[in-house]
Amino acid sequence: MNRKAKGNRIQRKLIKHLENDNWVVAKAEIQTKFSKARDLFGLFDLVCIKPGVVLFVQVTCNKPHTHKQYLEFVNKYGNGSIWIEQWVWVDFIGWKQFKYYPNNIKKVVKHG
């Protein structure tokens, strides 16, 4: 399986998981026939909505992206109704979830 196909499969798995948790999910990546895929704000793959909450999610495989850019974003824009998370699929283990808060605390949650 090539890298792009694996990334799409992992992203679909997370979308299904979030939709089962009653989120309305939309892919935020912009891709055209003539350009490479670009994340929303250069950071996020998915935008999820529940009443009163907007969740921005970055999805990756095996290795998380650096936390600095997500902490900067949440410090500037995050509040009680805007959430920032990074979900990492670790092969043979499952999901590792990073939640970013305006006070620079990140919390790691593992899902089987």
Secondary structure by P-SEA (a helix, b strand, c coil): ccaaaaaaaaaaaaaaaaaaaccccccccccccccccccccccccbbbbcccbbbbbbbbccccccaaaaaaaaacccccccccbbbbbcccccbbbbbbccccbbbbbbcc
